[in-house]
Amino acid sequence: MTRELLYGWGLTAPGNCEVHVVHDEAHVIDEMNKATRTIARGLGRSYGDPAQVSGGVVLNNRGLCDIGRISETGVVTVGAGASIDELLQLSTPLGWFVPVTPGTRQVTIGGAIAADVHGKNHHVDGSFANHVLSMRLVTPTGAHTISPSKNPELFWGTVGAMGLTGVITEATIQMTPIATDSVLVDTDRYSNLEAVMTAMLEGDDNYRYSVAWVDCMTKGKNMGRAILTRGDHATVDQVEKPTLIGPQPPKLSVPFMPPSGLLNRASVRLFNEAWFRYAPQHREKEVQSLSTFFHPLDGVSNWNRMYGKRGFLQYQFAVSDAHSDTVVDVIKRLSESGVASFLAVLKRFGDGNASPLSFPIPGWTLALDLPIGSPRLPGVLDELDEMVVAAGGRLYFAKDSRLSPEKAQVMYPRLAEFRKLKDRIDPEHKLTSDLARRLRLVGE
């Protein structure tokens, strides 16, 4: 047991917590029985405060790291504390890839379910939980094996609930077959937002994976210029020397915390200009490694330090196709405000799942990395919240660090349904977090 000051990946809003590493289900049950306020934590890649509880006990799941044998059909049972990176080290040489991956491999399996992570293939394959066949969950009222068909209310109530229903100890997952460790990638450069959104609407269904980088610093006819990359897993006859090699460790590192303000309006504008000009106007079937295509930032360890001591936040929202103009309005407002967004990523969402708290809805999602420091930032984000609410959209709990509780209730209309489940399986509300308190997701 240690006492630690825990942060999210954005390095904001720390919480002073008592941290216990748990090693098996019996250990989880024992710790949960003793605690009055507790939450699970994996590798701490949520950007805000969902994996910490100030003054309470955090159950670090990294002791739950066993990975079972992958069956001939690609089914594997994985400890909730094992990371996607660790799973891929074993599965890639055997010809299996995770069915859904976020932009980093450094996420635990338990965290991937708790946040119901999505990737570049949501329009085809949905989110991570869609591929979970079953899981073990420890709640304050007992341990359960749950699945979409066995206790489905608790299964889907756990998906996307950021650990507020219990501690996941293991999950059985259906993996995706691959023949090589390469992706065939098409890249196109677009001069404005309208052009790239049209291309995604018309062409994304032809690809399993699709993502667009968007420049939020440009205005006028070039507002939202973008680089669109789309791809599919390569077969053995599509690459010169097919291999199946697991991901490699980072080659670079940010060894210290630079001064805050290094990433500002001027530096981000210069970076965006260089990045846009470097990209090809049009390129087809470029062979890229799995790591390069899916997890480019994992090549730099501790990259979040680049934002300095003040840290940064990520603002990610989803809106339906009927409100695609909200994406345009948000980028226009950012462009006009001069608030720097170092990284802006646009993707398409397909159908959501049965979870009352899962983030994806059919349509669009835009994620923005925003350095802390501009005095205009809080007011601009409040304006963006209003736009998203007016469009019937929502923000992603795994990325949020500053949403108001009133807007959270509107964005997630099935929250009352979740609370009924919560009251039944955790009547004393032992499971809570700084995020849950801040957004009043559950009672105290």
N, C-alpha and C positions, 0 to 999 in steps of 0.2 A: 504494500500500500504506500502511495506517495501523495503528497498534496502538490498540485500543479496549477499554473495559470494557463488555461487552455484557450486557444484561438481557433477560429475557422481559417480557411485558406486565404481569405481576404485580409487577415491580420488585424481585424477590428473587434471591438466589444469582447474583451477577454472575460473568462469566468474562472473564479478560484474554486477548484474542485478536488475532491478526494478520489484518486484513481486506483482502481483495482483491476489487475489483469486476470481474466477468467480463463480456465483451461478445459473445462468440460461442463456438461449440463448440470451435474450435481453441484458444481461450484457456483454456477449462475443462480440456481435455486437458493442456495445458502446465502449468497450475497444479497439477493433480492429480498429474502425474508428479513434480513437484518437492517436493510436501508429504509429510510422514510421517504427519500426523494432520490430517484436514480434514472439513468439513461445509458444506453449502449453507445459505444464509439468505436470506429474503425481507424482509418488512416487520416481522418480529419480533413477530407477534401471537400466537404460542404463549405461554402464560402462564408456563411454567417455563423449562427449560434444554435443549430439544432442538435449538435452532439456534445453539449456541455450543460451542466446544471449548477449554477453558482450556489455554493454552500451545501451541495449534495454529493452523491457518489456516482462516478462515471465508471461503467464496466467496459474496460478495454477488451475487445473481442479477438485481439491478435493471438491469443493462446488457443483459439478454436480454428486451427489452420490445416487440419488434415484434408488431403485430396484423395478421393477413392479412385478405383480403376475405371477407366472410360470404357463403356461397353461397345460392342460392335456396331450398335446403332447410335452411338454418340451420347449416351446418357451417363451422367457422372454425379456423384454425391460429394459435395464440397463443404468443408467447415466454413461457417459464416465469417471467420476472421482471415481466411485466405484471400489474397488479392487477385484481381483479374490478371495482373502481371504474372503471378505465381502459377495460376491455372494455365495461362498461355505457354509458359515455359515447358509444361508437361504435354499439353494438348496439341500444340502446333506440329511437332515432329510426328505425331500420330495422325495428322490430317484433320484436326478439329479446331474450329475457331469459336469464340464466344458469340452467341446469337445476336447480342446487342452490346455495344461498348460506348461509353461516353468518351470525351476527348482525352482522358487519361486512363492508363492501366492501373494507376495507384489508388484503386477503390476496392474495398472489401466486398465480398459477395453479399454479406448482410447489409452493408450500406447501399449496394446497388438495388436491392429489393426495397429497403426502407425508403429510398428516394425514387424508386421505380425509374431508374435512369433510362435515357433514350439516346439514340445515336444518329448517324447519317442515314439510317435505313428505316426510320419509323414509318415512312409512307408505304413500306413493303412489309416489314416484320413486326411493327409495333414496338412496345417498350420491353424492358428486361423481364418483368414479371410474366409476360405472355409466354415465356419459355421455361418458367419454373413449374415443374411437375408436382412438387410437394416440398414442405419444409417443416422443421421442428421449431416450435416457438414456446418460450418460457414466459408465462404471464404471472401476475401475483396470485392468480387463482388456480395455477397448475400448468403443467407442460402438455403440449398438444402436437400431434402430427396433423397438418392441415394441407389442403390442396384445393384446386378449383371445384372438385366434386366432394371432398370430405371437409365439412365445416367451412363452406365457401364464404360465409359472411365474415368469419375471422380471417380467412386467407386474404380476401380482397380488402378487408379493413386494415390489414397490416401493410399491404402494398401502398407505398407513397406516404405512409403515416409517420415517417421520420422517427421510428422507434417507440412511438407512444402506446402501442398495444402490447409490447413485450420485447424480449431479447431473442432474436433468431440465432439458433446454434448451428444449424446446417441446412442445406438446400439441395435438392435433386434437380438438375438442369438438363435440358435438351440442347446439345451443342450443334453447330452448323458444320457440315463437311466442306473441306477445302482440299484442292489438289496440289497447290503450291503456296508459298508464303509471299506471293506477289498479287498486286491489284493492277488491272488495266485501267488507266485514268484518262479521261477526256477533260481538257481545260479550255475554258472560253473566257474572254475578257469583255465586259460590257461597260458602256460609257455612262449609264445611269441606272437608277433603281427600277424604273418601269421595264427596261429591256431585260434585266436579269430575272425579274419576277415573271414576266411573260415566258421566258425560256424555261423556267422551272415548272410552270403550269403545263406547258406544252410537251416537255421532254423528260421530266423526272421519272415517269412511269417506265421509261426504257432502261433505267438503271436501278441497281439495288441500293447504291449509296450516292448521296448528293449533299453538297454543302456549298454555300456561297460566303466569301469574305466581302464585307461591305465597308466602303469608306464613308464614315459619317462626318467628315470634315469638309466635304465639297458642297458647293451650292449651285443654284441655277440649273442649267441644262445638264450638268455633270453630277448633280446631287445623287448620292448613293451609288456611285460607280462601283463595279463589283468584279470579282474573279470567281467563277463558278467551276467547281471540280466535281466530276461524277465518275463513278467506276463500278467495277464488278471483280470478283475474285477471278484470277487468271487460271486457266487450265494448263496442263503440262505441255500442250502443243502451241501455246501462245507465248511462251518465254523461251529464251535461248538455252538457259541452263536452269531448269526447274529445281527448286530446293524446298525443304520444309524445316526451317530453323526458327526457334523461338526468339522472342524479343531480346535485344541487347541492352546492357546497362547504359545509363546516360553518359555521353561523351563530354558534356560541359556542365559547369555548375556556377551558380551565383554565390560566391563564398562569403560575402558580407552584405550588410544592409546599406545600400547607397543613400545619399541624402534624398529626402522626400522632395518631389517636384521635378525629378529628372525626366519623368514622363509627363510633359505638359503640352499645351496647345501647339507650340512651335515644333517640339521634337516629334510629337505624334503626326503632325502634318507632313514633316519631312519623311518620316518612316513610311507613311501611307503612300506618298508620291513614289518613293523608291520601290515599294512592294508592288504597286500597280504597274509601274513601267517594266519591272522585272518579269512579270507574268507574260506568257505567250498570248498573242491575240487569239490563236486557235491551235490546239495540239490534240491529236487523237492517239489513243492506245499507248500512252507512256507507261512503262513498267515501273511501278513503285513498290517498295517493301510495305508490309503490313504496318510497321511502326511509323514510316514516313507518312502514309496516308491517314491512318487513324489517330496516331498519338504523337504528333510532331513536337509538342511542348514537353513530352517526357524525355526528350533528348537533352534537356537542361534541368538538372536538379535544383530545387529551391528557386524556381523562376519567379515565384511570387515576391521574392525579396526586391525585385527590380522596382517595385512601387514605393519602396522606402518605408520608414517607420509608421507613417500615417496609414499605409495600406491602401486597399482598393475595394470596391464592391462590384458585384456582377448583378446586372439588372436583366432578367430574362422573363419575357411574357409570351403568351400564346393567344391568338385570336382566330376566329373562324374565317373561311374564305369570303363570307359575306361582309366581313370587316377588314379586308386586306388593305383598305385605305389607311387604317390605323398604323400599319407598318410604315407607310409613306409619311404620315403625319409625325410619327415619333422621330424618324430620321431627319425630317425637315426641322423639327424643333431643336434637336441636338445640333444640327448644322448651324442654325441661326444663333443658338446660345453661346457657341464657342466652347462648350464643355468638351473636353477631349475624351474620346473613346478609343483606347489603344487597340481593342479587338472587338469587331462586330461580326457575328455569325448568324446567317439566315438559313433556315431549313423548312422543309415541308413536313407536316404531321399528317398521318393517316388516322384511322379510327382509334378512339381511346379504348380503355378496358373498363371492367366493372368496378374498379376501386373508387370510393367516394372522394379520395384525396389525391389521386394520380393527376399529374400536371397536364399531359398532352391532351389536346382536343383537335379534331380535324381542321386543318388550315395551315397557319404560319406560326413560326416561333423565331424570335430575334433575341440574341444574347449579346449584352454589351459589357465590356470590362472598363470600369471608370475609376481613374485615380481619385483618391480623397484629397481635397485641398481647395478646389475652386469654390468660392463663396456662393456661386450660382447653382452649384450642384443640387443641394437639398430642394430648392424651389423648383428646379427643372424636373426632378424626379417626382415630386408631388403632382406636377402637371401631367407627366406621363401616366401616373397612377389613374388620374381622372379619365384620360383617354382610354386606357385599358378597361376600366370599369364600364365606361359608356359603351364600349364595344362588346360587352359580355365576356371579356377575356379574363386571364388570371396570371399571377406571378408564380414562379417556381420556388417552393419552400427551401429546396436544397441550395438555392443561390441567394435567397433574400437575407438582408440584414437590417432593413429599416421600414418595412411596410407597416401601416397602421392596423390595429385589430379590427376596426370598423370596415375597412376595405377588404380585409381577408375574409370576413363573413360573407360579403357580397360575391367575391370572386369564387368561393367554394360553396355553392348552395346546398351541397349534401353534407355540410359540416354537422348539422343536427343529427343526421343518421349515424355519423361516425361517433358522436358523443354518446349516443345510446349504447352502442357497442362498448365503448370505453368504460362507461359506468358499470356495465355488467362484468367485464373481465378484469377491471382494475377499480373496484369500488372506492378504494382509499386514495386513488390517483397518485400512487407511488411513482409511476412512470411519467416524468415531466422533463422539461428542458428550458433553457433560456428562451428559445424560440417559442415554445408552447406558452410560456408565461407572457412574453411580449405580445403575442398575437391573440392571447386568451383562447387558445384552441381547446383547452380543457379547464375544468375547475381546479381549484387548489384544495 
